[in-house]
Amino acid sequence: MKLAENLVTFRLRLKNIPGTLGKALTIIGKCGGSMGNVRIIKADKEFKIRDVAVYISTDKQVKEIMDALADLGKDIVDVLSVKDKVFELHEKGKIFLSNRISITTFEDLARVYTPGVAKVCIAIKGQPELAREYTIIKNTVAVVTDGTAILGLGDIGPVAGMPVMEGKAMLFKAFGNIDAFPILLNTRDVDKILTTIITIAPTFGGINLEDISAPRCFEIEKRLKAALNIPVFHDDQHGTAIVCLAGLMNALKVVRKKIENISIVISGAGAAGISIAKILLDAGAKNIMVCDTSGDYLQRQKDQYESCQGCLSANHQSK
């Protein structure tokens, strides 16, 4: 796997004699590693334990560095552990739940839980719309996946896709101050997915569909929008399409062209490609060619917009 300057931390136990660290760093450099921070963790008369941060360009370099250091002998340099910074950041997950209100007294406890909470429950029972004011529902989104189209990795399953779902929840919080939580579905059946999401929907103020493969994603989104009274957003379709349109609009300003006068080619007729085609048609594009992995294509004019979605999603999905 090719990495772009990935950071790896080697924890080394070094013999406490002059020159030992220099020998270790020289070996790391000869193996192609670029040095980062060096930090002492523990020291005694015989050994020093140091964390050595190393930038590498391939996973293969980690083993090469370990093998080369081993040649010095464990009594001189011993590799105690190796931690990839990416994995380190993901340890124990990237998100967590936290109380907005501190419980420091018995009075606090009585207000946030029993008996005080009953007052709020009764109010919501009489006026269900109050739930959006007095619970987390209004500002909470479900990030839902079945793991069939994760990132650029494909069908790797819902559990393997969890780091991506956690990352999306982080983006909601960082850029919109919206609380989001991953929901992993261990099924690929469209009806079961729909039933599950509809059943848990009262918990959330919105549903973000994530990394669900085409063409099932089109049906799932359409039926959920019809069944629920909260926003339903399929990121792979609409998020990608919005960004693509924004980029194109700015590019057209630079070259002083109008969208209706240009020819557009979209490589890929999956969830993103089809949604990009739709939003570009809505924005005024008149000449769009969508190619799938076999090189087949459909060319759509503005007056054919109504048939574009159904035709593309049914017959020109990504293979």
C-alpha positions in Angstrom: 0.0 0.0 0.0 1.5 3.3 -1.0 1.4 6.0 1.6 2.0 9.7 1.4 4.6 10.4 4.1 2.9 8.3 6.8 4.1 8.9 10.4 5.2 5.9 12.4 6.4 5.9 16.0 9.1 3.3 16.9 9.6 2.8 20.7 13.2 1.8 21.1 15.1 0.5 24.1 18.7 1.8 23.6 21.8 0.8 25.4 22.8 3.8 27.6 26.2 4.4 26.0 27.4 7.2 23.7 26.6 6.8 20.0 23.7 4.2 20.3 21.0 6.7 19.3 23.1 7.9 16.4 23.6 4.4 15.1 19.8 3.8 15.3 19.0 7.0 13.5 21.6 6.4 10.8 20.0 3.0 10.1 16.6 4.5 9.9 17.8 7.1 7.4 19.5 4.5 5.2 16.2 2.6 5.0 14.5 5.8 3.7 13.0 7.0 6.9 12.8 10.7 7.6 13.2 11.7 11.2 10.6 13.5 13.3 10.5 14.0 17.0 12.6 12.0 19.4 11.3 11.8 23.0 12.7 10.1 26.1 10.1 7.9 27.8 12.3 6.3 30.5 15.9 6.3 31.5 18.2 4.4 33.9 21.9 3.6 34.1 21.7 0.7 31.6 19.0 1.7 29.1 17.0 4.6 27.7 13.6 4.1 26.2 12.8 6.6 23.4 9.9 7.2 21.1 11.3 8.0 17.6 8.9 9.4 15.1 9.7 8.4 11.5 8.1 9.5 8.2 7.9 6.7 5.7 6.5 6.4 2.2 5.6 2.7 2.1 4.5 0.1 4.6 7.4 -2.1 3.5 9.9 0.4 5.1 8.6 -0.4 8.6 9.8 -4.1 8.3 13.1 -3.0 6.6 13.8 -0.6 9.5 12.9 -3.2 12.1 15.2 -5.9 10.4 18.1 -3.4 10.1 17.8 -2.4 13.8 17.7 -6.0 14.8 21.1 -6.5 13.2 22.6 -4.3 15.9 21.5 -6.8 18.5 18.7 -6.5 21.2 21.3 -5.7 23.8 22.1 -2.5 21.9 18.7 -1.6 20.3 15.4 -3.3 20.9 12.2 -2.4 19.1 9.6 -2.5 21.8 6.6 -1.4 19.7 5.7 0.2 16.4 2.7 2.5 16.2 1.3 3.9 12.9 0.0 7.5 13.7 -3.2 6.9 11.7 -4.0 3.7 13.8 -3.0 5.6 17.0 -5.5 8.3 16.3 -8.2 5.7 15.8 -7.5 3.8 19.0 -10.8 3.5 21.1 -12.6 5.2 18.2 -12.6 8.9 17.3 -15.9 10.1 18.9 -17.5 9.8 22.3 -20.6 10.8 24.1 -20.4 13.5 26.8 -22.9 15.0 29.2 -23.8 18.6 28.4 -24.9 19.2 32.0 -22.7 18.2 35.0 -24.1 16.1 37.8 -22.4 17.4 41.0 -25.2 17.4 43.5 -28.3 15.4 44.5 -30.4 18.3 43.2 -28.7 18.0 39.8 -29.5 14.3 39.7 -33.1 14.9 40.7 -33.5 17.4 37.8 -31.9 15.5 35.0 -33.3 12.1 36.0 -36.0 11.0 38.4 -38.2 12.6 39.6 -37.7 15.9 37.6 -37.5 14.3 34.2 -41.1 13.0 34.4 -42.3 16.6 34.1 -40.6 16.9 30.6 -41.8 13.5 29.5 -45.4 14.4 30.3 -45.1 17.7 28.5 -43.8 16.0 25.4 -46.5 13.4 25.5 -49.1 16.2 25.3 -47.1 18.1 22.7 -44.7 15.8 20.7 -43.2 18.8 18.9 -41.6 19.8 22.2 -39.1 16.9 21.9 -37.2 19.0 19.4 -36.7 21.6 22.0 -36.1 19.5 25.1 -34.2 16.5 23.8 -31.2 15.9 21.5 -33.4 14.9 18.6 -33.3 18.3 16.8 -29.5 18.3 16.6 -28.7 14.6 16.1 -28.1 12.8 12.8 -27.7 9.1 12.1 -24.9 8.2 9.8 -26.1 4.9 8.3 -24.3 2.3 6.2 -24.4 -1.3 5.2 -20.8 -1.3 4.2 -21.2 -2.1 0.6 -19.5 1.0 -1.0 -17.0 2.2 1.6 -14.9 5.1 0.6 -12.7 3.9 -2.3 -12.4 0.5 -0.8 -15.7 -1.0 -2.0 -17.7 -3.7 -0.3 -15.8 -4.4 2.9 -18.7 -4.7 5.2 -20.2 -2.4 7.9 -17.8 -3.1 10.7 -14.7 -2.4 8.5 -16.5 0.8 7.4 -16.9 2.1 11.0 -13.8 4.3 11.0 -15.3 6.2 8.0 -18.6 6.6 9.7 -16.9 7.9 12.8 -15.0 10.3 10.6 -18.2 11.6 9.0 -19.7 12.1 12.5 -16.6 14.2 13.4 -17.2 16.3 10.3 -20.8 17.0 11.3 -19.5 18.2 14.7 -16.5 20.1 13.6 -18.1 22.0 10.7 -21.8 22.2 11.7 -21.8 21.6 15.5 -24.3 18.8 14.8 -24.1 15.6 16.9 -23.9 12.5 14.7 -23.7 8.9 15.5 -22.8 5.9 13.3 -25.4 3.2 12.7 -24.0 -0.1 11.2 -26.6 -2.3 9.4 -25.7 -6.0 9.1 -28.0 -6.5 6.1 -28.0 -5.6 2.4 -31.7 -6.3 2.0 -33.4 -3.1 0.9 -36.7 -3.7 2.8 -34.8 -4.6 6.0 -32.7 -1.5 5.7 -35.8 0.6 5.3 -37.6 -1.0 8.2 -34.6 -0.5 10.5 -34.1 3.1 9.6 -37.8 4.0 9.8 -38.0 2.2 13.2 -35.1 4.1 14.8 -35.9 7.4 13.0 -37.7 9.0 16.0 -34.3 9.2 17.7 -32.9 11.6 15.1 -33.4 14.9 13.4 -32.0 13.7 10.1 -30.7 10.6 8.3 -27.3 10.6 6.5 -27.0 7.6 4.2 -23.4 6.7 3.7 -21.5 4.4 1.4 -24.5 2.2 0.3 -23.9 0.8 -3.2 -25.9 1.7 -6.3 -28.5 1.1 -7.5 -30.0 0.1 -4.1 -29.1 3.5 -2.7 -31.5 5.3 -5.0 -34.5 3.2 -3.9 -33.6 3.4 -0.2 -33.3 7.2 -0.4 -36.5 7.7 -2.4 -38.6 5.5 -0.1 -37.1 6.9 3.1 -38.0 10.5 2.0 -41.5 9.3 1.3 -41.8 7.6 4.7 -40.1 10.1 7.0 -40.8 13.7 8.0 -37.1 14.5 8.6 -34.3 15.2 6.2 -32.8 12.2 4.4 -29.4 12.9 2.7 -27.3 10.4 0.7 -23.8 11.9 1.0 -22.3 9.9 -1.9 -24.9 11.2 -4.2 -25.8 14.7 -3.1 -22.7 15.8 -1.2 -20.5 14.8 -4.2 -22.8 16.5 -6.7 -23.0 19.8 -4.7 -19.2 20.0 -4.5 -18.8 19.1 -8.2 -21.3 21.8 -9.2 -19.6 24.4 -7.1 -16.2 23.6 -8.6 -17.6 23.7 -12.1 -19.3 27.1 -11.5 -16.1 28.6 -10.3 -14.1 27.1 -13.2 -16.6 28.5 -15.7 -16.2 32.0 -14.2 -12.5 31.7 -14.7 -12.8 30.7 -18.4 -15.8 32.9 -19.0 -18.1 30.2 -20.3 -21.7 29.3 -19.7 -22.8 25.9 -18.5 -25.3 25.5 -21.3 -22.5 25.8 -24.0 -20.1 23.2 -22.7 -19.8 19.5 -23.2 -19.5 17.4 -20.0 -18.1 13.9 -19.6 -18.7 12.0 -16.3 -16.5 8.9 -15.7 -18.6 6.5 -13.7 -22.3 5.9 -13.7 -22.8 5.0 -10.0 -24.4 6.9 -7.2 -22.1 9.9 -7.5 -22.0 10.1 -11.3 -25.8 9.9 -11.7 -26.4 12.6 -9.1 -23.8 14.8 -10.6 -25.5 14.5 -14.0 -28.9 15.4 -12.4 -27.6 18.5 -10.6 -25.7 19.7 -13.7 -28.9 19.3 -15.8 -30.8 21.3 -13.2 -28.1 24.0 -13.3 -28.6 24.4 -17.1 -26.2 21.8 -18.7 -27.4 20.5 -22.0 -24.8 18.1 -23.2 -23.7 15.4 -20.8 -22.0 12.1 -21.5 -21.9 9.5 -18.7 -19.5 6.6 -19.1 -19.5 3.4 -17.1 -16.6 1.0 -16.6 -17.2 -0.7 -19.9 -17.1 2.5 -21.9 -20.8 2.5 -22.6 -22.4 5.9 -22.5 -25.6 7.8 -22.5 -26.0 11.3 -23.8 -28.8 13.4 -22.4 -30.3 16.7 -23.5 -32.1 19.0 -21.1 -35.6 17.9 -22.4 -34.7 14.3 -21.5 -34.1 15.1 -17.8 -37.2 13.2 -16.5 -35.9 9.9 -18.0 -32.3 10.4 -17.0 -32.5 9.2 -13.4 -34.5 6.1 -14.1 -32.5 5.1 -17.2 -29.1 5.7 -15.7 -29.8 4.1 -12.4 -31.4 1.0 -13.9 -29.2 0.3 -16.9 -25.9 2.2 -16.4 -24.9 1.5 -12.8 -21.2 1.0 -11.9 -20.0 -2.5 -12.5 
